[in-house]
């Protein structure tokens, strides 16, 4: 698969990134090299190798769900530095820029 400058521009636009012309050329070459490497990996015969999801033979330890007593709204907000209408009040961190 050949990576084009237009492919890099589309991905950059989706990620909301801006690059100079030199950076676009460099990224196009670098991504092309990476994709070429993965194409080489597709040529390797792996039919005799068992599929695995983890490299270690481990199992996830889980427990039964149990209903427990929750904090009341007053208890949860007791140490809150600021609250408004029964909720935590925090500074705005997202802007329109």
C-alpha positions in Angstrom: 0.0 0.0 0.0 1.4 3.3 -1.0 0.9 6.3 1.4 0.3 9.6 -0.4 0.6 13.1 0.8 -3.2 13.4 0.5 -3.6 10.4 2.9 -1.5 12.2 5.5 -3.4 15.4 5.0 -6.7 13.6 5.6 -5.5 11.9 8.8 -4.0 15.2 10.0 -7.4 16.9 9.4 -9.2 14.2 11.4 -6.7 14.6 14.2 -7.0 18.4 13.9 -3.2 18.7 13.3 -1.5 21.2 11.1 1.9 20.4 9.4 4.2 22.4 7.1 4.9 21.2 3.6 8.3 19.8 4.8 6.6 18.0 7.7 4.0 16.5 5.4 6.7 15.2 3.1 8.6 13.7 6.0 5.5 12.1 7.5 4.5 10.7 4.2 7.8 9.0 3.8 7.9 7.7 7.4 4.4 6.3 7.3 5.1 4.7 3.9 8.1 3.0 5.4 6.0 1.7 8.4 3.3 0.4 6.1 5.9 -1.3 3.9 7.3 -3.1 7.0 3.8 -4.4 7.9 3.4 -5.6 4.3 6.5 -7.7 4.8 5.1 -9.2 7.9 2.1 -10.3 5.9 4.4 -12.5 3.8 5.5 -14.6 6.8 3.9 -18.0 7.1 2.1 -18.2 10.5 -0.2 -21.1 9.7 1.5 -23.4 12.2 1.4 -20.9 15.1 -1.5 -21.0 17.5 -3.4 -17.8 17.9 -3.2 -16.1 21.3 -4.7 -13.0 22.9 -2.0 -12.6 25.6 1.6 -13.5 25.7 1.2 -14.7 29.3 -1.1 -17.5 30.4 -3.1 -15.5 32.9 -6.8 -15.2 33.8 -8.7 -12.2 34.9 -9.7 -12.4 38.6 -13.2 -11.3 39.1 -15.6 -11.2 42.0 -19.4 -11.5 42.3 -21.2 -8.2 42.1 -22.6 -7.2 45.4 -25.0 -4.4 46.3 -23.3 -2.1 48.8 -24.4 1.0 50.7 -23.7 4.2 48.6 -22.8 7.6 50.0 -25.7 10.0 50.3 -25.5 13.1 48.2 -24.8 15.2 51.3 -21.9 12.8 52.4 -20.4 12.9 48.9 -20.4 16.7 48.8 -19.3 17.2 52.4 -15.6 17.9 51.5 -16.3 19.4 48.1 -14.4 22.8 47.7 -17.4 24.2 45.7 -20.9 22.9 45.0 -23.9 24.3 43.2 -27.5 22.9 43.2 -26.4 19.7 44.9 -23.5 18.9 42.4 -19.8 19.4 42.4 -18.9 22.7 40.8 -15.6 22.7 38.8 -14.0 25.3 36.6 -14.6 25.1 32.9 -11.7 23.4 31.1 -13.0 23.1 27.5 -12.9 26.1 25.2 -14.2 26.6 21.7 -10.8 27.2 20.2 
